[in-house]
Amino acid sequence: MASLELRGLRKRFDGAEIIRDVDLDIADGEFCVFVGPSGCGKSTLLRLVAGLESVSGGSIRIGGEDMTAKAPRERGIAMVFQSYALYPHMTVRENIAFGLQAKRSERAAVEEKLQEVARILELTPLLDRLPKQLSGGQRQRVAIGRAIIRAPQVFLFDEPLSNLDASLRGQMRIEIARLHQSLKTTMIYVTHDQVEAMTLADRIVVLNAGRVEQVGSPLELYRHPRNLFVAGFIGATRMNFFAVHAEESDGKTVTVALPGGASLAVPVDRASAQPGEALTLGIRPEHLRLEGEGPAISGPIEVVEELGEEQLAYLRAPDGTLLTARIPEGGRLQRGMAGRLHLPPEACHLFRVDGAALPRRG
């Protein structure tokens, strides 16, 4: 196991800067997830750590040792890719053991490690099968087993579940989480899937255009996004945003005018706004309420998605914004009816024109 330190890391391709001055510390044994939109640089950053791409500037230290200029095989890492990359003519046993056999390790030692890895990943009954005889989830477990058997200091996962269907992804998330608890090895995981990031990570690194926007625990990013980008990116259903302006501020609350004319006093932590200042108000779909006291936004319900135990209802606000509400009990709203959504002040977020969040209380 080992910690990871990135200092001023940069990467350029044909003059375009893809990774921009990334500083990051990942603790020994931590499960860290890189997330961000397509093209944000998360896979490139992982490949820099692996040594599959050369750095344009900065340094990489693994376990306190400078690995910036070292070859991948010298870094003590193992990588699991989106594609399984299994040898089709080899059995599961041969695929997993290939790396150790290539190093001419003793046969007895290889077999002992192979059996332990197969037990951990529940692959023992499949050891003599070929990859074509396996399901997608089983093939991914073989790819993970090939990484485990090398006993690396750091595991790197590059969107390993994106080729699986929804039910298999759920199963594999559980298996990867269990694997981390068992091995206690440092793991860095790249994904675009919100559920994977929120359920697997000790900490999440949100990337945007090659820069780190925020680093924190899943709940920290969910409850206290640093800026508009993080607020809009984190969350299985995107946060609602609409334009407001400040009416007054006393350092403990900022009162804003909502679409439709109602006023809402949002609690803040030692923050203020000037009267008339343009702001963006954000609230997550699960925090909007059909019933309650205080300020609300009214409008027609344009679309309702029935999800069984809940609904996703889309209300057209007076300013034209389409608000999404997650309603816990299905069947309560219908398309075309008049809706009224209450905004609990403590669940609201405020952002300035430059995207920076006003600190929230609580």
C-alpha positions as a Markdown table, in Angstrom:
| # | Residue | x | y | z |
|---|---|---|---|---|
| 1 | Met | 0.0 | 0.0 | 0.0 |
| 2 | Ala | 1.1 | 3.6 | -0.6 |
| 3 | Ser | 0.1 | 7.2 | -0.6 |
| 4 | Leu | 0.1 | 9.3 | -3.8 |
| 5 | Glu | 1.2 | 12.9 | -4.2 |
| 6 | Leu | 0.7 | 15.0 | -7.3 |
| 7 | Arg | 2.3 | 18.4 | -7.4 |
| 8 | Gly | 1.7 | 21.0 | -10.2 |
| 9 | Leu | 0.9 | 18.2 | -12.6 |
| 10 | Arg | 0.4 | 19.3 | -16.2 |
| 11 | Lys | -0.1 | 17.6 | -19.6 |
| 12 | Arg | -0.2 | 19.1 | -23.0 |
| 13 | Phe | -1.2 | 17.5 | -26.3 |
| 14 | Asp | -0.2 | 19.4 | -29.5 |
| 15 | Gly | -0.1 | 22.7 | -27.5 |
| 16 | Ala | -3.5 | 22.2 | -25.8 |
| 17 | Glu | -3.3 | 22.0 | -22.0 |
| 18 | Ile | -5.3 | 18.9 | -20.9 |
| 19 | Ile | -4.2 | 18.7 | -17.2 |
| 20 | Arg | -3.6 | 22.1 | -15.5 |
| 21 | Asp | -1.5 | 22.4 | -12.3 |
| 22 | Val | -3.2 | 19.5 | -10.4 |
| 23 | Asp | -2.2 | 19.3 | -6.7 |
| 24 | Leu | -3.6 | 16.3 | -5.0 |
| 25 | Asp | -2.8 | 14.0 | -2.0 |
| 26 | Ile | -4.4 | 10.6 | -1.8 |
| 27 | Ala | -3.8 | 8.8 | 1.5 |
| 28 | Asp | -2.5 | 5.2 | 2.0 |
| 29 | Gly | -5.5 | 2.8 | 1.7 |
| 30 | Glu | -7.9 | 5.5 | 0.4 |
| 31 | Phe | -10.5 | 4.9 | -2.3 |
| 32 | Cys | -10.5 | 8.0 | -4.4 |
| 33 | Val | -12.8 | 8.6 | -7.4 |
| 34 | Phe | -12.2 | 11.0 | -10.3 |
| 35 | Val | -15.4 | 12.3 | -11.8 |
| 36 | Gly | -16.2 | 14.9 | -14.4 |
| 37 | Pro | -17.7 | 15.4 | -17.9 |
| 38 | Ser | -16.3 | 13.8 | -21.0 |
| 39 | Gly | -13.1 | 15.5 | -22.0 |
| 40 | Cys | -12.3 | 16.9 | -18.5 |
| 41 | Gly | -9.0 | 14.9 | -18.2 |
| 42 | Lys | -9.9 | 12.3 | -15.7 |
| 43 | Ser | -8.6 | 9.3 | -17.7 |
| 44 | Thr | -5.6 | 11.3 | -18.8 |
| 45 | Leu | -4.8 | 12.1 | -15.2 |
| 46 | Leu | -5.0 | 8.3 | -14.4 |
| 47 | Arg | -2.7 | 7.5 | -17.3 |
| 48 | Leu | -0.2 | 10.0 | -16.0 |
| 49 | Val | -0.2 | 8.3 | -12.6 |
| 50 | Ala | 0.2 | 4.9 | -14.3 |
| 51 | Gly | 3.1 | 6.2 | -16.5 |
| 52 | Leu | 1.3 | 5.5 | -19.7 |
| 53 | Glu | 1.6 | 9.2 | -20.6 |
| 54 | Ser | 4.6 | 11.4 | -20.0 |
| 55 | Val | 4.1 | 14.5 | -17.9 |
| 56 | Ser | 4.6 | 18.0 | -19.3 |
| 57 | Gly | 5.3 | 19.4 | -15.9 |
| 58 | Gly | 5.1 | 18.7 | -12.2 |
| 59 | Ser | 5.8 | 15.5 | -10.2 |
| 60 | Ile | 4.3 | 12.2 | -9.1 |
| 61 | Arg | 5.3 | 10.5 | -5.9 |
| 62 | Ile | 4.0 | 7.1 | -4.9 |
| 63 | Gly | 4.8 | 5.9 | -1.4 |
| 64 | Gly | 7.1 | 8.9 | -0.9 |
| 65 | Glu | 9.2 | 8.0 | -4.0 |
| 66 | Asp | 9.5 | 10.2 | -7.0 |
| 67 | Met | 8.0 | 8.2 | -9.9 |
| 68 | Thr | 7.6 | 11.0 | -12.4 |
| 69 | Ala | 10.2 | 9.7 | -14.9 |
| 70 | Lys | 9.9 | 5.9 | -14.1 |
| 71 | Ala | 8.4 | 3.3 | -16.4 |
| 72 | Pro | 5.0 | 1.8 | -15.5 |
| 73 | Arg | 6.5 | -1.5 | -14.4 |
| 74 | Glu | 8.6 | 0.4 | -11.8 |
| 75 | Arg | 5.7 | 2.2 | -10.1 |
| 76 | Gly | 4.1 | -0.6 | -8.2 |
| 77 | Ile | 0.7 | 0.0 | -9.8 |
| 78 | Ala | -1.9 | -2.3 | -11.5 |
| 79 | Met | -4.5 | -1.0 | -13.9 |
| 80 | Val | -8.0 | -2.3 | -14.8 |
| 81 | Phe | -9.3 | -0.9 | -18.1 |
| 82 | Gln | -12.8 | -0.4 | -19.5 |
| 83 | Ser | -12.1 | -3.2 | -21.9 |
| 84 | Tyr | -11.3 | -6.5 | -20.2 |
| 85 | Ala | -8.2 | -7.1 | -22.4 |
| 86 | Leu | -8.2 | -10.8 | -21.6 |
| 87 | Tyr | -6.2 | -13.3 | -23.8 |
| 88 | Pro | -9.0 | -15.2 | -25.6 |
| 89 | His | -7.0 | -18.4 | -26.0 |
| 90 | Met | -6.1 | -18.6 | -22.3 |
| 91 | Thr | -8.2 | -20.0 | -19.5 |
| 92 | Val | -9.2 | -17.9 | -16.5 |
| 93 | Arg | -6.4 | -19.5 | -14.6 |
| 94 | Glu | -3.8 | -18.6 | -17.3 |
| 95 | Asn | -5.1 | -15.1 | -17.7 |
| 96 | Ile | -4.8 | -14.3 | -13.9 |
| 97 | Ala | -1.5 | -16.0 | -13.5 |
| 98 | Phe | 0.1 | -14.6 | -16.7 |
| 99 | Gly | 1.9 | -11.6 | -15.1 |
| 100 | Leu | 3.6 | -13.7 | -12.4 |
| 101 | Gln | 4.5 | -16.5 | -14.8 |
| 102 | Ala | 6.1 | -13.9 | -17.1 |
| 103 | Lys | 8.3 | -12.9 | -14.2 |
| 104 | Arg | 9.3 | -16.6 | -13.9 |
| 105 | Ser | 7.9 | -16.8 | -10.3 |
| 106 | Glu | 8.0 | -20.2 | -8.7 |
| 107 | Arg | 5.1 | -22.4 | -9.8 |
| 108 | Ala | 4.0 | -23.3 | -6.2 |
| 109 | Ala | 3.9 | -19.6 | -5.2 |
| 110 | Val | 2.0 | -18.7 | -8.3 |
| 111 | Glu | -0.6 | -21.4 | -7.7 |
| 112 | Glu | -1.0 | -20.3 | -4.0 |
| 113 | Lys | -1.6 | -16.7 | -5.0 |
| 114 | Leu | -3.9 | -17.8 | -7.8 |
| 115 | Gln | -6.1 | -19.8 | -5.5 |
| 116 | Glu | -6.3 | -16.9 | -3.0 |
| 117 | Val | -7.3 | -14.4 | -5.7 |
| 118 | Ala | -9.9 | -16.9 | -7.1 |
| 119 | Arg | -11.4 | -17.3 | -3.6 |
| 120 | Ile | -11.6 | -13.5 | -3.1 |
| 121 | Leu | -13.3 | -12.9 | -6.4 |
| 122 | Glu | -15.4 | -16.1 | -6.3 |
| 123 | Leu | -13.8 | -17.4 | -9.5 |
| 124 | Thr | -12.7 | -20.9 | -8.3 |
| 125 | Pro | -15.3 | -22.8 | -10.3 |
| 126 | Leu | -14.4 | -20.8 | -13.5 |
| 127 | Leu | -10.7 | -21.3 | -13.5 |
| 128 | Asp | -10.6 | -23.7 | -16.5 |
| 129 | Arg | -13.1 | -21.7 | -18.7 |
| 130 | Leu | -12.1 | -19.5 | -21.6 |
| 131 | Pro | -13.2 | -15.8 | -21.6 |
| 132 | Lys | -15.8 | -16.5 | -24.3 |
| 133 | Gln | -17.6 | -18.8 | -21.8 |
| 134 | Leu | -17.9 | -16.1 | -19.2 |
| 135 | Ser | -20.5 | -13.3 | -18.6 |
| 136 | Gly | -19.4 | -9.6 | -18.7 |
| 137 | Gly | -19.3 | -9.4 | -14.9 |
| 138 | Gln | -17.2 | -12.6 | -14.7 |
| 139 | Arg | -14.7 | -11.3 | -17.3 |
| 140 | Gln | -14.3 | -8.0 | -15.4 |
| 141 | Arg | -13.6 | -10.0 | -12.2 |
| 142 | Val | -10.9 | -11.9 | -14.1 |
| 143 | Ala | -9.3 | -8.6 | -15.2 |
| 144 | Ile | -9.4 | -7.4 | -11.6 |
| 145 | Gly | -7.9 | -10.8 | -10.5 |
| 146 | Arg | -5.0 | -10.3 | -12.9 |
| 147 | Ala | -4.3 | -7.0 | -11.2 |
| 148 | Ile | -4.7 | -8.3 | -7.6 |
| 149 | Ile | -2.3 | -11.2 | -8.0 |
| 150 | Arg | 0.6 | -8.7 | -8.6 |
| 151 | Ala | 0.0 | -7.2 | -5.1 |
| 152 | Pro | 0.4 | -3.6 | -6.3 |
| 153 | Gln | 0.9 | -0.5 | -4.1 |
| 154 | Val | -1.9 | 1.3 | -6.0 |
| 155 | Phe | -4.9 | 0.0 | -8.0 |
| 156 | Leu | -6.1 | 2.2 | -10.9 |
| 157 | Phe | -9.5 | 1.6 | -12.4 |
| 158 | Asp | -10.5 | 3.3 | -15.7 |
| 159 | Glu | -14.3 | 3.2 | -16.0 |
| 160 | Pro | -14.2 | -0.6 | -15.4 |
| 161 | Leu | -18.0 | -1.1 | -15.3 |
| 162 | Ser | -19.2 | 1.0 | -18.3 |
| 163 | Asn | -19.6 | -2.0 | -20.6 |
| 164 | Leu | -21.9 | -3.8 | -18.2 |
| 165 | Asp | -25.7 | -3.5 | -18.0 |
| 166 | Ala | -27.3 | -1.8 | -15.0 |
| 167 | Ser | -27.9 | -4.9 | -12.8 |
| 168 | Leu | -24.3 | -6.1 | -13.3 |
| 169 | Arg | -22.9 | -2.7 | -12.5 |
| 170 | Gly | -24.8 | -2.7 | -9.2 |
| 171 | Gln | -23.4 | -6.2 | -8.4 |
| 172 | Met | -19.8 | -5.2 | -9.4 |
| 173 | Arg | -20.0 | -2.0 | -7.3 |
| 174 | Ile | -20.6 | -4.2 | -4.3 |
| 175 | Glu | -17.8 | -6.5 | -5.2 |
| 176 | Ile | -15.3 | -3.7 | -5.7 |
| 177 | Ala | -16.3 | -2.1 | -2.4 |
| 178 | Arg | -15.9 | -5.4 | -0.6 |
| 179 | Leu | -12.5 | -5.9 | -2.4 |
| 180 | His | -11.3 | -2.6 | -1.1 |
| 181 | Gln | -12.4 | -3.4 | 2.5 |
| 182 | Ser | -10.6 | -6.7 | 2.2 |
| 183 | Leu | -7.3 | -5.6 | 0.6 |
| 184 | Lys | -7.1 | -2.1 | 2.2 |
| 185 | Thr | -5.0 | -1.0 | -0.8 |
| 186 | Thr | -5.0 | 2.5 | -2.3 |
| 187 | Met | -7.5 | 2.7 | -5.2 |
| 188 | Ile | -8.1 | 5.4 | -7.7 |
| 189 | Tyr | -11.2 | 5.0 | -9.8 |
| 190 | Val | -12.4 | 6.9 | -12.9 |
| 191 | Thr | -16.1 | 7.0 | -13.7 |
| 192 | His | -18.8 | 9.2 | -15.2 |
| 193 | Asp | -21.4 | 7.4 | -13.1 |
| 194 | Gln | -22.7 | 9.4 | -10.2 |
| 195 | Val | -23.9 | 6.4 | -8.3 |
| 196 | Glu | -20.5 | 4.7 | -8.6 |
| 197 | Ala | -18.8 | 7.8 | -7.3 |
| 198 | Met | -21.1 | 8.4 | -4.4 |
| 199 | Thr | -21.2 | 4.8 | -3.2 |
| 200 | Leu | -17.6 | 3.7 | -3.6 |
| 201 | Ala | -15.5 | 6.8 | -2.7 |
| 202 | Asp | -13.9 | 7.8 | 0.5 |
| 203 | Arg | -13.2 | 11.1 | -1.4 |
| 204 | Ile | -14.3 | 12.4 | -4.8 |
| 205 | Val | -12.1 | 14.6 | -7.0 |
| 206 | Val | -14.3 | 16.7 | -9.4 |
| 207 | Leu | -12.5 | 17.7 | -12.5 |
| 208 | Asn | -13.4 | 20.3 | -15.1 |
| 209 | Ala | -11.3 | 21.2 | -18.2 |
| 210 | Gly | -8.2 | 19.7 | -16.6 |
| 211 | Arg | -8.6 | 21.5 | -13.3 |
| 212 | Val | -9.6 | 20.2 | -9.9 |
| 213 | Glu | -12.8 | 22.0 | -8.9 |
| 214 | Gln | -13.3 | 20.4 | -5.5 |
| 215 | Val | -12.1 | 17.4 | -3.4 |
| 216 | Gly | -14.1 | 16.0 | -0.6 |
| 217 | Ser | -16.2 | 13.2 | 0.8 |
| 218 | Pro | -19.4 | 12.3 | -1.2 |
| 219 | Leu | -21.6 | 14.0 | 1.5 |
| 220 | Glu | -19.4 | 17.1 | 1.7 |
| 221 | Leu | -19.7 | 17.6 | -2.1 |
| 222 | Tyr | -23.4 | 16.9 | -2.0 |
| 223 | Arg | -24.2 | 19.2 | 0.9 |
| 224 | His | -21.6 | 21.9 | 0.4 |
| 225 | Pro | -20.6 | 22.3 | -3.3 |
| 226 | Arg | -17.9 | 24.9 | -3.7 |
| 227 | Asn | -19.3 | 26.4 | -6.9 |
| 228 | Leu | -22.0 | 26.1 | -9.5 |
| 229 | Phe | -20.2 | 23.5 | -11.6 |
| 230 | Val | -19.8 | 21.0 | -8.7 |
| 231 | Ala | -23.4 | 21.6 | -7.6 |
| 232 | Gly | -24.7 | 20.9 | -11.0 |
| 233 | Phe | -22.5 | 17.8 | -11.5 |
| 234 | Ile | -22.9 | 16.0 | -8.2 |
| 235 | Gly | -26.2 | 14.3 | -7.7 |
| 236 | Ala | -28.0 | 11.5 | -9.5 |
| 237 | Thr | -30.7 | 14.0 | -10.7 |
| 238 | Arg | -29.3 | 17.4 | -11.5 |
| 239 | Met | -29.8 | 20.3 | -9.1 |
| 240 | Asn | -32.4 | 22.9 | -10.1 |
| 241 | Phe | -31.1 | 26.3 | -10.9 |
| 242 | Phe | -32.9 | 29.6 | -11.5 |
| 243 | Ala | -32.0 | 33.3 | -11.5 |
| 244 | Val | -32.9 | 35.4 | -8.5 |
| 245 | His | -31.7 | 38.7 | -7.1 |
| 246 | Ala | -30.9 | 39.7 | -3.5 |
| 247 | Glu | -33.4 | 41.9 | -1.6 |
| 248 | Glu | -31.5 | 42.2 | 1.6 |
| 249 | Ser | -28.7 | 40.5 | 3.7 |
| 250 | Asp | -27.7 | 40.5 | 7.3 |
| 251 | Gly | -24.8 | 38.1 | 7.4 |
| 252 | Lys | -26.9 | 35.3 | 8.6 |
| 253 | Thr | -29.5 | 35.1 | 5.8 |
| 254 | Val | -29.8 | 36.4 | 2.2 |
| 255 | Thr | -33.3 | 37.2 | 1.2 |
| 256 | Val | -34.0 | 36.7 | -2.5 |
| 257 | Ala | -36.9 | 37.3 | -4.8 |
| 258 | Leu | -38.2 | 34.1 | -6.4 |
| 259 | Pro | -39.9 | 33.7 | -9.8 |
| 260 | Gly | -43.5 | 34.6 | -9.2 |
| 261 | Gly | -42.8 | 37.3 | -6.6 |
| 262 | Ala | -42.3 | 35.4 | -3.3 |
| 263 | Ser | -39.3 | 36.1 | -1.1 |
| 264 | Leu | -37.1 | 33.5 | 0.5 |
| 265 | Ala | -34.6 | 34.0 | 3.3 |
| 266 | Val | -31.7 | 31.6 | 2.7 |
| 267 | Pro | -29.4 | 30.8 | 5.7 |
| 268 | Val | -25.8 | 31.6 | 5.1 |
| 269 | Asp | -22.6 | 31.4 | 7.1 |
| 270 | Arg | -20.9 | 34.8 | 7.4 |
| 271 | Ala | -21.8 | 35.7 | 3.8 |
| 272 | Ser | -23.6 | 38.7 | 2.4 |
| 273 | Ala | -25.0 | 40.0 | -0.9 |
| 274 | Gln | -25.7 | 43.5 | -2.1 |
| 275 | Pro | -29.4 | 44.6 | -2.6 |
| 276 | Gly | -30.1 | 43.9 | -6.3 |
| 277 | Glu | -27.2 | 41.6 | -6.8 |
| 278 | Ala | -27.8 | 38.9 | -9.3 |
| 279 | Leu | -27.6 | 35.4 | -7.9 |
| 280 | Thr | -28.4 | 31.8 | -8.8 |
| 281 | Leu | -30.5 | 29.8 | -6.5 |
| 282 | Gly | -30.0 | 26.0 | -6.5 |
| 283 | Ile | -32.1 | 23.3 | -4.9 |
| 284 | Arg | -32.0 | 19.5 | -5.4 |
| 285 | Pro | -35.1 | 17.8 | -6.8 |
| 286 | Glu | -35.4 | 15.6 | -3.6 |
| 287 | His | -35.6 | 18.7 | -1.4 |
| 288 | Leu | -38.7 | 20.3 | -3.2 |
| 289 | Arg | -41.9 | 19.7 | -1.3 |
| 290 | Leu | -45.5 | 19.4 | -2.4 |
| 291 | Glu | -46.7 | 20.5 | 1.1 |
| 292 | Gly | -45.3 | 23.0 | 3.6 |
| 293 | Glu | -45.3 | 26.5 | 4.8 |
| 294 | Gly | -43.6 | 29.5 | 3.4 |
| 295 | Pro | -42.4 | 30.4 | -0.1 |
| 296 | Ala | -43.3 | 28.3 | -3.1 |
| 297 | Ile | -43.2 | 28.3 | -6.9 |
| 298 | Ser | -46.3 | 27.6 | -8.8 |
| 299 | Gly | -46.8 | 26.5 | -12.4 |
| 300 | Pro | -48.2 | 23.8 | -14.7 |
| 301 | Ile | -46.8 | 20.2 | -14.5 |
| 302 | Glu | -45.5 | 19.5 | -18.0 |
| 303 | Val | -44.1 | 16.0 | -17.6 |
| 304 | Val | -44.4 | 13.2 | -15.0 |
| 305 | Glu | -42.1 | 10.2 | -14.9 |
| 306 | Glu | -43.5 | 7.3 | -12.9 |
| 307 | Leu | -40.7 | 5.3 | -11.2 |
| 308 | Gly | -42.8 | 3.1 | -9.0 |
| 309 | Glu | -42.0 | 4.2 | -5.5 |
| 310 | Glu | -41.5 | 7.8 | -6.6 |
| 311 | Gln | -42.2 | 10.3 | -9.4 |
| 312 | Leu | -40.1 | 12.8 | -11.2 |
| 313 | Ala | -42.3 | 15.8 | -11.9 |
| 314 | Tyr | -41.3 | 18.7 | -14.1 |
| 315 | Leu | -42.9 | 22.1 | -13.3 |
| 316 | Arg | -42.7 | 25.2 | -15.5 |
| 317 | Ala | -41.9 | 28.1 | -13.3 |
| 318 | Pro | -43.1 | 31.7 | -14.0 |
| 319 | Asp | -39.7 | 32.7 | -15.4 |
| 320 | Gly | -39.8 | 29.7 | -17.8 |
| 321 | Thr | -37.4 | 27.5 | -15.9 |
| 322 | Leu | -38.3 | 23.8 | -15.8 |
| 323 | Leu | -38.0 | 22.6 | -12.2 |
| 324 | Thr | -37.5 | 18.9 | -11.4 |
| 325 | Ala | -39.1 | 17.5 | -8.2 |
| 326 | Arg | -38.6 | 14.1 | -6.8 |
| 327 | Ile | -41.8 | 13.1 | -5.2 |
| 328 | Pro | -41.5 | 10.1 | -2.7 |
| 329 | Glu | -45.0 | 8.7 | -3.3 |
| 330 | Gly | -46.0 | 7.9 | -6.9 |
| 331 | Gly | -49.3 | 8.8 | -8.5 |
| 332 | Arg | -49.7 | 12.1 | -6.7 |
| 333 | Leu | -49.1 | 14.4 | -9.7 |
| 334 | Gln | -50.4 | 14.2 | -13.3 |
| 335 | Arg | -49.4 | 16.0 | -16.5 |
| 336 | Gly | -51.3 | 19.2 | -17.1 |
| 337 | Met | -52.3 | 19.8 | -13.5 |
| 338 | Ala | -51.4 | 23.0 | -11.6 |
| 339 | Gly | -48.4 | 22.4 | -9.2 |
| 340 | Arg | -47.0 | 24.2 | -6.3 |
| 341 | Leu | -43.5 | 23.4 | -5.0 |
| 342 | His | -42.3 | 24.6 | -1.6 |
| 343 | Leu | -38.6 | 25.5 | -1.1 |
| 344 | Pro | -37.2 | 24.7 | 2.4 |
| 345 | Pro | -34.7 | 27.6 | 3.0 |
| 346 | Glu | -32.2 | 25.3 | 4.7 |
| 347 | Ala | -32.0 | 23.1 | 1.5 |
| 348 | Cys | -31.2 | 26.0 | -0.8 |
| 349 | His | -27.8 | 27.1 | -2.2 |
| 350 | Leu | -26.8 | 30.5 | -3.5 |
| 351 | Phe | -24.2 | 31.2 | -6.1 |
| 352 | Arg | -22.7 | 34.5 | -7.3 |
| 353 | Val | -22.3 | 35.5 | -11.0 |
| 354 | Asp | -18.8 | 34.0 | -11.1 |
| 355 | Gly | -20.2 | 30.7 | -9.9 |
| 356 | Ala | -18.7 | 30.8 | -6.3 |
| 357 | Ala | -21.1 | 29.5 | -3.7 |
| 358 | Leu | -22.1 | 31.5 | -0.7 |
| 359 | Pro | -21.2 | 29.4 | 2.4 |
| 360 | Arg | -24.2 | 27.7 | 3.9 |
| 361 | Arg | -24.9 | 27.2 | 7.6 |
| 362 | Gly | -25.3 | 23.6 | 8.8 |
